Amino acid sequence: MPAQHPVTEVTSSQSDWLFYRTSGDAWDAMYEACAAAKKTIDFEQYIFKPYSKVGRDFIELFKRKAAEGVYVRLLADTLGSVQLYLSPWVQRELRRAGVDVLFFNPLRPWKLGQACGIFPRDHRKITVVDDEVLFMGGVCIDESMRQWRDTHVKVVGPLVKEVSFTFNSIWGNTKRGLCHTRIPDFQKEKEHTLFVNEPTRRNHQLRDKLLKRLSRARSEVFITTPYFVPARSFTRLIYDALERGVKVSIMTSGHCNPISYALGKLEAGKFIRRGARVYSYTECMIHTKTTVIDDDFVAVGSFNVDSLSFYRNQEADIVSTDPAIVAEFRRHFQEDMRCSREITYREWKNRHWYQKLLGQVVLPFRRYL
């Protein structure tokens, strides 16, 4: 029987948080919030499949809310949402109903050799309703992901304004044919703060924040990522943490695509050999992207531990230093361990020859995976 992941709630001094640990639960909450919208719905997605049931449900909801006078904006990544991009009749249906639809960084043959060609991609998953309610995390809009173990949070509080600013920036630039966003100049030492990556401007504040905090880890690090292709800077900091006696636990998916799985397995051995504990989530696809460090830091959002998130994608994470929020994410990791299998060094050494070969073949292309 699949593990149960109840929706939980934590109230901090600044914000109210709800935690959704399956895509289906997150969709239900997002749908309910959008259905109650009075003024605006801002919906930013990497993957939006319009012919899946959940995609169709949201399309019908957006049309209905637009007819009620709600200003609805849908921003989809061209590559991740290629099904929607190649469906002009669906786009016309939305626009005729009053929904604004834009695609981030459209693929143009004459742009493929330029910096703003295939990359960057908009990998963020953000929903803001009435500038008061925020949903963020790893959840996409695709019916095949309904049972996935993922993490999405609902936040009500001052953080919503920061995310609205960032959405407005990327929306305006996308409308002008640009593929970058303004980095929000918010004070970064608050309890809950938005951090983003802006690869076009070579401003990776999210990546840099994670690396800086890893360099100061004191006792424990818990990382959950579906794809594990760490950058060298990340690898060095994990090695340093292990040498300082920090306990490092990494959870990856046992159900991702064969290339990412093989490369992740290849990378995992280096960490296991140095004392990290690496787990493979076996119950279903785990798509959660969280990093917990000690008892005073957690990052949750769209950021994978892979080269695309480190260098090439628009990403957004919430960073919280609230001990209650951090403790909740630590508890999620410990519960996920019950549905996981620890990978031993012996098992890693004896993995199938095909896994070893595929990992070595794709290793030179790791910056694009």
DRENKE-617803 format. One record per residue: x, y, z of N, C-alpha, C, O in turn; residue in one letter. Coordinates in steps of 0.001 Angstrom, whole numbers, plus 500000, padded with zeros to 6 digits. Each point is the difference from the previous one (the first is absolute). Layout:
BEGIN
XYZXYZXYZXYZA ...
//
This chain:
BEGIN
500859498797500000499141501203500000500885501241500000500933500076500800M 498806500900498327500828501195499962500010500732501338499002500005500722P 502131500610499601500106500769501231499029501171499967499744500592498952A 499725499726502221499101501136500122500809501251500357500877499963500863Q 498815501133498461500717501254500247498980501082500311499624500764499111H 499924499317502130498967500987500329500507501423499843501188500277500166P 497894500616499513500315501423499936500237500485501425499209499710500898V 501870501023499307500322500512501331500115501517499954500127500595498930T 499827500020502248500004501457500101500948500442501099500070499377501060E 500660501701498685500862500617501005499768501507499942500016500597498924V 499771500009502229499859501452500091501268500560500606500383499635501112T 500272501256498152501209500648500511499650501410500441498838500402499958S 502168500344500463499748501362500479499565500926498873499345501012500251S 501014498653498496499705500893498874498979499444499025499319500770499322Q 500557497900500590499212499407498914499321498723500466500398499365500976S 498554500286498277499344498700500166500401499112498834499920500415498844D 500512498360501455500480499052498990499143498746500022499671499480501066W 499966500035497741499423498665499842500912499203499080500556500540499043L 499595498172501252500936499139499280499234498886499294499268499236500629F 500914500686498052499366498963499185501093499074499477501005500460499459Y 498793498226500706501079499063499682499655499027498873500719499029499766R 498188501239499548499729499329498728499495501048499020499443501023500398T 500757498712498327499534500948498988498494500183500082499497501119499901S 499781497768500284498542500067500046499487500910501093499081500787499770G 501503499121501428499579500865501105500298501465499694499198500882500307D 501960499369499086500354501377499659499042500560498952499560501144500115A 500113498057498859499059500468498970498662500387500608499427501034499659W 500075498119501254498697500281500622500025501336500727499059500786499895D 502015499471500840500098501250500757500159501197499063499391501047500223A 501427498804498729500185501079499032498701500306499287499658501165499796M 499607497785499820498718500176499311499014500747500898499320500927499559Y 500614498657501696499071500637500939500337501474500186499103500843500030E 502191499475500096500406501394500183499698500831498755499525501130500104A 500751498306498719499715500724498756498495500202499814499563501045499518C 499655497956500864498541500112499871499446501109500886498956500581499704A 501760499708501396499544501041500923500592501370499668499732500968500712A 501057499133498235500663501262499652498973501090499730498956499759499392A 501361501444501072499134501161499789500587500991499003499260500707499318K 502093499348500593500645501023499170500965499411498980499877500275498806K 501079498920501643501063499548499095500386498552500257499916499498501121T 500512499843497796500642498689500070501250500074499127499906500238498796I 501250499562501802501265499938499268500522498574500104500252499499501095D 499908499856497759500281498558499955501231499781499119499930500171498783F 501180499455501819501265499793499295500378498530500114500101499464501103E 500110499874497738500234498558500011501053499583498981500070500533498893Q 500737498507501509500945499398499059499282499003499093500156500052498780Y 499066499049501799499246499008499223498508500231500213499499499890501119I 499801500429497802498543500127500023499476499228498799500152500430498856F 499223498411501418499470499158498928498493500217499890499251499590500887K 500300501048498041498596500419499915499027498861499755498800500161500223P 501692498678499318499092498895499692499896498990501138499214499056499925Y 501567501139501114499842499156501185498786500498500777499569501140499824S 499890498014501023498795500384500735500245501240500848499198500935499983K 501902499079500756500250501149500874500252501254499171499584501091500389V 501092498766498473500220501151499132498690500571499484499795501213499976G 499317497878499610498690500446499493499183500658501106499310500992499766R 500772498452501437499270500587501125500434501436500246499162500878500203D 502144499362499781500489501360500242499647500932498849499688501170500225F 500356498329498552499618500841498860498545500462500133499700501181499827I 499414497892500478498592500371500172499818500977501158499188500922499918E 501569498874501159499920500909501144500497501392499620499373501000500351L 501741499070498940500532501301499591498996500743499120499809501206500159F 499553498085498920499006500628499129498827500535500823499518501108499764K 500042498112501180498859500416500816500351501225500854499210500937500106R 501972499045500494500386501129500850500212501263499170499660501098500442K 500902498752498355500166501166499128498640500593499644499846501220499938A 499170497914499829498645500476499690499393500741501188499139500861499820A 501300498811501385499509500674501204500707501333500243499641500740500915E 501372499565498256500719501263500155501331499888500702500650501014500259G 499776497757500060501308499793500622501080500080498910499844499426498922V 501227501273501361501111500126499051500876498762500138500671499825501018Y 499331499310497964500715498723500042501179500050499039499837500299498817V 501361499402501705501210499947499177500630498612500123500265499518501101R 499966499859497762500647498682499948501332500143499277500037500352498821L 501051499374501883501337500032499423500551498582500011500207499415501064L 500029500037497755500480498619499875501339499983499277500234500796499090A 500633498302501316501267499839499287499741499311498668499255499022499933D 501364501490499008499746499471498663500396498537499881499261499201499425T 501901500441501115500486498628499855499265499051500922499544498942499564L 500334501417501702499303499130500945498525499840499665499422498931500197G 499972502144499292498567499981499648499824499967498487499129500676499452S 501702498534499881499982499983498537498646499549499458499592500424498918V 499715498724501823498673499556499554499033501175499914499217500098499055Q 500837500782501921499152501199499967500493500975498938499197500625499309L 502113499507500560500580500914499013499605499609498581499779500864499152Y 500133497835500591499648499502498665498497499784499834499572499297499084L 499633501297501789498538499892499929499388501388499892499405500483500963S 500727500166497890499487501378499859498506500097500245499516501049500423P 499740497881499320498552500048500221499679500097501495499020500637500388W 501810498728500449499798500137501446500364501407500447499308500587500832V 501768499954498625500389501371500327498903500990499601499692500924500752Q 499715498880498051498914500892499567498796499880500929499349500991500329R 500371497787500081498887499772500918500187500791501289499059500614500503E 502157499366500026500282500724501230499938501509499778499392500725500788L 501229499737498152500062501442499757498629500588499701499691501114500425R 499486498137498842498643500484499719499179500124501278499083500817500090R 501263498358500897499291500071501284500541501117500880499435500287501055A 501675500357498513500560501097500781501234499649500795500475500816500790G 500064497969499019501206499574500718501227500437499205500084499740498800V 500861500917501855501272500358499364500939498791500058500192499411501064D 500386500224497799500885498842499923501312500427499354499999500583498916V 501116499131501742501322500250499447500868498757500145499792499173500888L 501199500714498203500949498889500046501403500549500177500441500882499262F 500252498577501730501341500464500307501009499450499005500049498795499756F 500760502097499670501111499666499117499593499017498900500489498870499983N 498626501536499096499601499113498896501212499524499201500968500738499816P 498961498026499718501096499426499222499915500515498572499046499685499288L 501928501096500286500074500526498643501274499479499352501063500064500619R 498868499419498152501204499444499369501161500978499958501151499603500182P 498557501692499578501096500969499883500590500395501356501009500703500061W 498345498831501048500514500332501320500797498872500634500606500194501053K 499405498633498329500569498846500661501495500139500264500522499366500917L 500169501446498303501424500195500226500311501151500925501169500281500262G 497802500400500244500201501143500870499872499587501460499530498905500310Q 500895501989500584499923499714501434498554499747500418499730499134500833A 499345501625498586498583499831500323499365499135498910499056500423499333C 501471498363500494499500499062499013499175498935500699498880500261500439G 501673498543499663499307498951500743499888500370501472498966499772500628I 502092500795499916500011500398501404500006501525500094500430500689499075F 499076499837502082499515499286501170498564499524499822499280500465499116P 500322498609501728498619499568500094499405500536501299500712500200500985R 497991500027499006499306500433501210499511498749500723498968499428499650D 501783500163501353499737498754500723499169500235501260499794499073500783H 499730502148499421499297500342501228498542499525499948499403499879498931R 500053499859502247498596499591500133499369500897501063500120499736501197K 499220501304498364499507501038500911498538500305499686499616500133498839I 499591499974502197498621500476499876499771501064501063500246499769501184T 499282501397498390499667501069500938498548500405499748499618500297498868V 499590499712502180498576500336499896499724501275500787500259500070501202V 499212500935498107499601501278500616501150500688500739499762500795500909D 501474498906498710501188500552500675499986499721501496500618500727500777D 498676498220499625499878499679501427500362498561500328500421499708501120E 499422499395497923500224498571500235501024499492498992499883500249498800V 501115499041501699501092499501499165500074498490500061499887499402501071L 500305499978497755500349498584499921501335499889499266500182500605498943F 500746498627501614501309499806499369500523498622500344499686499437501049M 501124500029498040500619498708500258500426499330498725500527500639499090G 499237498039500846500446499232498848498891499452499135500278499306499022G 498464500982501305498855499362499350499731500615498628499889501218499861V 500009497913499128499653500401498628498535499654499715499307499441500851C 500239500898497950498613499733499611499988498918498924500064500286498805I 499854498476501646500020498828499117499369498847500765500494499603501055D 498411499857498410499239498966500709500851498792500377499735499359501016E 501277500321498190500840498834500300500783500175501294500551499032500524S 499506502190499995500757500278501222499126500006501251500482500328501085M 498247499317498784499051500154501111500469499337501283499863500586501074R 500687498212498844500394499263501201501457500226500393500482499394500957Q 500215501458498326501412500225500324500151500566501410499162500758500487W 501938498843500145500388500632501266500725501301499653501137499987499527R 498200501106500712500553501308499674499762500911501190499317499618500950D 501230501561499007499785500961501084499596501341499420500703500575499168T 498147499915501287499514501320499646499548500646501304499434499329500863H 500810501959499281499574500684501219499037501119499653500095500628498946V 498982499601501964499112501159499931500432500949501107500108499604501161K 500139501655498476500479500986500964499104501224499934499685500501498921V 499913499967502241499277501266500126500822500877500927500225499659501161V 500226501494498304500835500881500802500784500959499123499734500094498801G 501223500618501767500754501020499254500751499450498795500246500734499043P 500123497992500986500763499403498901499262500102498662500633500059498946L 498054499960501093499208500019498766500352501219499148500033499906498773V 500227501224501857500328501224499253501302499832499220500114500478498871K 500869498844501726501273499778499306499787499154498747500557500287498940E 498633498669501198499768499114498860499195500722498924500256499816498810V 498779501000501591499223500771499025500904500928499206499847500131498785S 501092500513501893500963500869499323500775499219498944500163500465498872F 500308498358501495500789499186499076499160499524498827500470499992498862T 498290499611501403499124499588498908499747501167499044500076499832498783F 499627501329501754499744501163499142501206500338499138499854500405498847N 501331499429501711501220500294499253500185499035498831500250500428498873S 499628498278501391500213499027498924498866500080498979500226499771498812I 498563500549501632498879500152499074500253501173499055499830499874498787W 500576501267501773500237501168499175501132499790499005499895500407498843G 501178498965501596501130499758499100499651498967498930500421500137498851N 498822498840501508499575499009499012499128500662498938500090499669498818T 499073501262501606499138500707499059500826500821499008499583500218498863K 501592500234501582500881500773499126500982499132499231500882500517499314R 498971498158500794500876499090499272501328499754500673500931499497499371G 499174500855501920501239499789500752499888498735500831498901499559500335L 502253499858499997499960498751500774500753500152501309500814499153500367C 498901501950500339500588500163501321498993500716500894498951500454499545H 501389499632501708499143500658500970500852500853500916501197499755500153T 498195501239500452500721500804500990500181499204501275499092499305500456R 502108500809500116500247499380501294499399500892501075500368501171500096I 498726498312500707499381500848501026501022500462501023500792499200500499P 499192502082499812500947500573500955499348500045501374499788501067500575D 499899497742499937499376499923501313501059499698501059501047499422499708F 498660500976501503500897499707501105500029498496500222498957499369500171Q 502253500055499824500136498551499930500203499306501340500306498808500028K 499534501894501064500222499357501291498697499819500765500021499827501219E 498852500209498091498722499765500646499804498504500228500763499171499506K 498187500505501261499719498591500309499660499206498745500413498848499864E 498838501759499217499616499340498751500325500942498847499532501139499979H 501254498403499077500456500867498918499993499244498686500284498803499961T 499393501897498968500075499438498658501415500178499449500568501091500055L 499993497812499409501269500054499284499775499431498602499313498992499830F 501277501671499168499799499564498618501351499862499304501001500567500436V 499004498671498478501128499935499084499636500735498723498916499792499456N 501964501057500063499813500748498769501208499727499097500932500803499963E 499061498069499307501195499604499241500371500947498868501182500147499689P 497833500499499687500315500905498898500891501141500467500888500441499271T 498874500036501945500807501078500581501157499452500846500735500761500628R 499413497925499378501034499332500796499900500385501476501008500172500685R 497780499954499773499736500284501404499298498777500585498820499760499743N 501932499472501051499479498745500547499909500133501518500695499301500737H 498442501603499721499932500242501438499523498774500770500438499773501128Q 498666499427498276499520498794500667501118498978500123500253499480501086L 500412500233497809501122499064500041501057500455501001500490499202500799R 499857502074499154501045500516500889499578499918501465500824499714500868D 497899500536499409499506499896501377500126498566500506500440499776501127K 499178499257498048500108498601500403501450499604500251500301499335500991L 500589501068498122501409499633500157500605500655501243500757499371500739L 498902501895499480500524500694501178499534499330501279500775499833500943K 497947499780499086499491499364501230500578498600500177500255499579501128R 499954499698497783500644498690500096501406500118500581500431499148500777L 500268501893498851501367500183500487500041500217501510501049499836500621S 497806500534499977499938500247501444499169498951500742499639500200501160R 500060498691498177499223498947500660500745499494501233501214499801499964A 498046499994501127500626499621501265499769498540500364500906499334500501R 497883500161499250499686498665500523499361499072498975500438498859499847S 498511501619499436499262499103499112499559500718498736499703501194500014E 500259498053498889499480500485498725499074498936499433500382498834499909V 498397501553499705499041499089499378499622500590498641499451501100499933F 500834498185499004499735500484498645499067499022499303500266498798499964I 498642501716499484499112499193499172499963500615498610499695501181499838T 500617498006499164500028500474498619499680498845499063500553498913500166T 498572501291498858499692498883499090501157499663499072500176498846499610P 500616502166500038501117499818499065501265500440500716500049501088500573Y 500968498073499395501201500264500785501210500042499084500657498988499755F 499622502220499740501166500231499145500696501239500558499950501063499381V 500698498818501778500489501189500710501139500697499284500841499365499363P 499171501968500756501112500798499493501232499745500857499891499571501149A 501270500694498290501249499754500730500078500823501274500502499521501017R 499003501722498940500029500844501199499180499369501127500410500020501161S 498437499422498491499147499319500973500718498772500541500010499765501208F 500585499460497908500694498772500409501118500308500984500144499314501012T 500643501706498701501112500350500898499489500385501384500597499620501008R 498313501126499049499477500432501294499434498829500792500125499970501225L 499256499069498102499521498812500701501182499190500528499958499521501133I 501089500320498069501204499319500473500558500701501241500350499344500981Y 499730501979498972500532500756501143499135499799501238500512499840501108D 498159500169498691499091499810501129500204498623500625500036499873501224A 500095499107497952500224498645500512501307499918500787500069499327501028L 500957501355498490501283500006500716499896500709501345500753499694500925E 498302501266499189499794500692501281499144499189500953499794500406501143R 499707498458498406499155499168500852498520500248499843499199499483500779G 500420501305498219498574500245499741499376498732499417500584499356499129V 498232500297501358499270498848499463499207500459498774499179500914500090K 501071498449498775499359500387498741499121498860499504500473498877499824V 498251501412499950499055499021499461499398500559498722499539501141499966S 500467498047498983499512500420498691498951499006499524500239498792500006I 498607501707499584498942499135499476499735500340498541499747501155499659M 500312497839499489499723500171498578498886499041499595499547499179500798T 500023500938497955498896499170499527500510498709499380501007499993499291S 498296498930500979500279498740499331499149499801498769499988498912499425G 499283502142500151499055499856498890500167501065498924499094500185499188H 502041500527500777500155501042498983500487499387498690500198498788499909C 499993502060499076500359499490498676501357499284500046500823500308500863N 499423498747498227501203499160500081501311500777499988500946499613500686P 499130501480498546501252500753499920500291500675501337501106499885500528I 497900500822500021500201500668501290500272498984501095500804500246500899S 498521498606499026500190498966501024501426499461499960500644499857501039Y 499844499847497767501348499446499868501059501006500434500961499633500675A 498872501622498947500969501016500372499927500286501501501024500217500647L 497773499781499894499845500193501440500662498887500783500648500249501016G 499192498520498514500648498862500654501517500147499934500692499730500982K 499830500696497868501439500184499846500511501023501011501030499782500637L 498253501334499511500416501045500921499859499558501450500825500365500838E 498148498860499468499714499622501386501160499266500646500266500174501190A 500427499002498027501085499209500563501092500836500625500591499602501004G 499690501567498409501048500866500538499655500461501417500876500110500859K 497845500156499372499569500497501302499902498867501017500354500169501166F 499162498673498381499904498854500896501386499611500506500179499695501179I 500785500320497927501367499610500353500587500911501080500863499581500771R 498667501655499277500527500954500990499138500105501248500288500802500888R 498657498394499187499234499934501237498597500552499946499284499936501000G 500290500608497864498614500462499883499066498796499911500400498925499555A 498370501265500867498977498959499869499076500407498851499421501086500013R 500451498042499010499208500287498803498839499021499939500190498792500145V 498606501730499640498788499187499978499332500108498631500044501044499348Y 499343497863500239499210499976498774498532499825500394499623498994500603S 499558501997499049498568499945500325499337499031499024500033500215498788Y 499370498724501737499567498889499151498493499918499792499550499311499085T 499663501368501733498548499821499919499417500546498704499106499392499411E 501398501754500148499532500652498784501059501035499624501054500068500631C 498671500723498361500901501091499652499966501054501104498927500472500375M 502229499894500140500078501110500949500550501204499246501071499935499398I 498182501162500645500323501193499230500284501193500911500119501134499535H 499987498601501760500247501024501006501389500595499846500955499300499664T 499149502019500587501291500693499926500164500823501286499551501144500078K 501095498258500919500192500677501280501420499775500511500604498955499760T 499910502034500940501294499894500676499831500505501424499643501157500219T 500617497968500748499939500351501417501417499964500543500709499008499826V 499714502075500837501333500078500571499878500386501470499464501054500342I 501050498062500521499932500196501442498543500206500415499100499384499430D 500672501457501537498625500215500466499498501404499697499013500461500575D 501700500227498489499633501397499771500055500408498535500172501180499692D 499683497848499394500009500361498574499271498933499202500249498804500151F 498841501656498993499380499114499021499735500798498734499597501162500060V 500629498211498803499658500576498698499035499045499317500252498797499931A 498632501745499560498997499179499317499514500751498777499753501204500062V 500109498095498834499521500636498777500262499141498794499669498815499988G 500938501789498975500167499317498710501426499530499746500265499394498962S 500657500869501957501426499808499767500412498545500200499954499484501117F 500453499849497787500564498651500077501505500080500256500633501023499736N 499920497898500773501459499912500098500503499434498675500401498839499913V 499568502001499066500518499610498689500534501241499293499794501128500449D 500883498643498457500678501095499308499023501011499428500309501191499958S 498521498370499600499029500932499433499554501012501047499916501194499714L 499797498338501495499583500918501053501155500881500467499790501167500333S 501422498292499696501153500766500456500366501113499029500390501088500423F 499489498649498271500576500910499016499019500551498960500226501103499503Y 498703498188500144499306500305498757498513500326500125499410500492499038R 499973499255502095498559500199500112499635501169500898500714500321500951N 498158500312498732499352500892500950499437499129501118499202499097499749Q 501213501175501474499550499214501145499540500937501107500377501171500039E 498804498298500859499557500778501154499772499057501181499312498986499883A 501279501371501249499812499263501246499628500973501112500410501161499991D 498819498354500952499815500705501263501062499488500961500164498791500165I 500550502117500462500957499645501041499418500451501333499629501162500168V 500297497905500777499462500316501321501019499619501071500671498972499916S 499420501895501094500845499707501162499156499779501249500533499917501107T 498167499987498717499094499754501127500179498557500470499792499077499213D 500588500706502045500238498623500478498798499075499827500177498805499761P 498604501726500355498816499153499855499840499527498556499632498849499764A 500643502033499262499925499617498584501099498995499675499761499006499314I 501440501259501181501125499087499754499698498619500585500259498982499358V 499202500985501842499680498720500648498961499220499203500062498773499930A 498986501933499472498974499321499202500618499314498790499659498858499694E 501245501827499617500647499383498840500949498867500405500147499023499266F 500482501103501871500826498895500505499124498771500254500391498873499695R 498437501356500859499072498887500249499564499350498689499887498776499930R 499865502026499028499643499441498697501094499058499508499707498910499508H 501540501503500621501108499159499535500019498683500773500152498931499408F 499696501146501890500038498781500824498847499066499660500171498781500004Q 498656501776499702498880499154499590500248499379498623499636498847499766E 500978501907499329500299499469498668501025498875500058500031499150499109D 500798500831501911500977498919500142499321498638500115500571498981499612M 498197501005500926499270498730500144499606499423498652499761498798499886R 500168502056499080499639499555498654501237499943499098499886499981498774C 501282499992501843501238500063499239500909498828500352499801499293500988S 501181500541498179501024498970500212501363500669499983500334500730499067R 500456499013501980501337500588500034500912499263499020500015498771499944E 500733501995499298500941499435499036501347499822500696500598500974500457I 499870497813499623501290499733500623501111500121498959499752499970498795T 501480500167501701501123500111499073500183498703499217500349500018498819Y 499413498872501846500116498710499306498978499900498883500326499579498890R 498435500808501401498961499982498969500374500919498842499813499656498833E 500719501520501508500399500945498957501097499399499116499956500124498776W 501013499232501843501095499399499226499498498886499090500539499789498914K 498427499499501529499508498835499265498768500304499155499300499082499572N 500430502195500184498831500330499180500199499456498576501120499701499583R 497775500181499694500022499343498693500993500692499064500172501217500060H 500478498005499079501001500554499078499391501066499097500664500965499621W 498051498846500037499337500984499145499912501360500692500188501039499367Y 499521498946501955499941501240500753501362500689500011500089501218499843Q 500962498001500343501351500566500018500347500615498647500520501113499925K 499183498146499008500343500466498658499221501260499650500573500968499499L 498113499023500764499175501154499654500447501232500785500041501105499458L 500290498704501808500471501121500805501259500633499425500121501224499955G 500812497946499607501245500514499429499757500669498643500645500997499671Q 498431498456499550499715500564498678499416501410500113500370500889499233V 498724499315501716499335501304500104500767500983500881499661501182500040V 501358498351500661500739500878500913500525501260499320499912501070500602L 500634498871498166500489501239499367498915501042499747500301501174499781P 498439498399500251498881500916499720499287500444501290498873500493499954F 501778499331501165499346500250501298499545501456500140499031500263500713R 501633500681498634499599501408500120498650500279499337499429501074500183R 500068497970499057498712500175499317498949499034500549498958499788499379Y 501322499628501793499084499017500582499603500420501412499232499300500659L 
//
